[in-house]
Amino acid sequence: MVVCVLSGCGTTAVPQPTLTGPGILTLQNASPPAPGGEVGEASTEFDDAADLSAWTKLSETEKDVDRIAKYDVDKTVKGSMYLEPKTSAWFDGFRGPFVYQDLAGDIVMHARVKVTGRSGSGWPKRKFSLGGLMARQPGSYAKPNWVSVAVGTGEKSGQVEVKYTQDGSSKPQELAVKSGWVELALARVGRVFVALYKEDGGAWKVGRRWPSTLPDVLQWGVTAYTDWDSYSLLKKDATKGNAKQVTGTPDLKLTVDFVRFLRPELPEYADPLNTASVSDEVLIKAMTPAGA
């Protein structure tokens, strides 16, 4: 016989720290991520075509369809990485273009990007045409695991999409953003992933926090994908959708001004998954470069 006492039944809520006292990271005690060091050497300003050699195509390393139509550095757009995807998707088990570097540990990846449709300076017209940053578990084709922050057209135009995909199940969220250049930051520190974004001339905002369950070494890099509607009946079959290049109407141009890598650090008492311990204001200071 199991006896259940009222006070012991159900799920016990984890006590939240009060707004002052132990467990609270204050703005004064928070420090911006540190530039330089080993991870800083992976940073790329895209001022030279030779910078392309620092980045690896996922389609080459894990033997997949190359869904990139155009890709160069300091050529199509001076001082920038330029990427045009073919019809593609990063959703559930579907795969799209991704160029990356293998990096380990706690990291902030900070970039300035601009997404437009192929025909001009406005947003892409095709649904789920987005470009931005991704951190992915290597070799996870069978059970995809990755986290991303991207900008472009989702269900609506002018959206920042933050998305965590765990074992092939994607959970996206969209946030409205103005057109033009957008700064993005994707970070892992301890047991949390954080996606942040900043409109040109605006202030940093926290897009999402997720529990971090991914391994120490990840592929950190740039992604872009477009034209989900052209998958048509294949939307329910990732295996068939990934097997060949889907013919469609791709509509995205991604320009990346720079990608910089930094080391974030939080004190042991701070819980970044708990907004009472680490507020959005404090998290922004700890996860974005000083002066950015």
C-alpha positions, 0 to 999 in steps of 0.5 A, a space after each residue: 500500500 502506498 500512502 500519499 500525504 497531501 503535502 507530498 503529492 504532485 510535483 514540488 515546485 523549485 523555490 525561486 530566489 527573491 529579487 534580492 539576496 543569494 542567487 541573484 546576479 545583479 547588473 553590476 556584477 555581470 560581465 560581458 563575454 570575453 573576446 580573444 583566446 582560442 575561440 576568438 581565433 574563429 571570428 571572421 570579418 569577411 574582409 578577404 576571400 580567403 576567409 571562406 576557407 575557415 568555414 566548412 559546408 555541412 553537405 560536404 562533411 556529412 555527405 548531403 545534397 548541396 542546397 546552396 545556389 551561391 556562396 562567397 566572401 568579399 565578392 558578391 558583397 564587399 567585406 561580407 559573406 554572401 549566401 543564397 540557398 536553394 529550396 530548403 528547410 531546417 525544420 524537424 528532420 528537414 535539412 538546409 544549408 549550413 556552414 560552420 566551425 567546430 568549437 567547444 565549451 561555452 560560447 557566444 556567437 555574434 553576427 550582423 546579418 541582412 536578409 532580403 528576397 532575391 528580387 530586391 531589398 524587401 523581405 522574402 515573399 516565400 514562407 519560411 525564408 530565413 537566415 542566421 545562426 545555428 549551433 548543431 550537434 555533429 552527426 545528428 541526421 538520424 535524430 536532429 539536435 540544434 538551436 538557431 536564431 534567424 531573421 526573415 519571413 516565417 509565417 509572416 514577413 519581418 520575423 526573428 525566429 528562435 528555434 530549438 530542435 531536439 531529437 527531430 522535433 522543432 519548436 519555433 517561436 517568431 518575434 516581429 522585427 524591422 527590415 534592414 541589418 539585424 544583429 544576432 547572438 546565439 550563446 551557450 553558457 552552462 546549462 542554458 542556450 540563449 538567443 538574442 537579437 537587436 534591430 539596427 540602432 535599437 537595443 538588445 532583446 532576449 528572444 528565448 532561453 532553453 535548457 542546454 542538453 547538447 554535447 560540449 563540441 558543436 558545429 557553430 555557424 551560418 544557415 539560410 533556407 527558403 521556400 517551404 511551401 514548395 515541399 508540398 506533399 513532402 512536408 510530412 516525409 523528411 526522408 524523401 524531402 532530404 533525398 534530392 533537391 526539391 524544385 521550387 521558387 527560392 527567395 532569399 539573399 543572406 549577407 553576413 557582415 561578420 561572425 565573432 566568437 566570445 567566451 561568456 561566464 556566469 558565477 556559479 550561483 546564477 541560474 540563467 534559466 530562472 529570470 528571478 536569478 538572472 533577469 533579461 537585462 542582466 542576461 543581455 549584459 552577460 551574453 552580448 559584447 561590450 559596446 555592441 
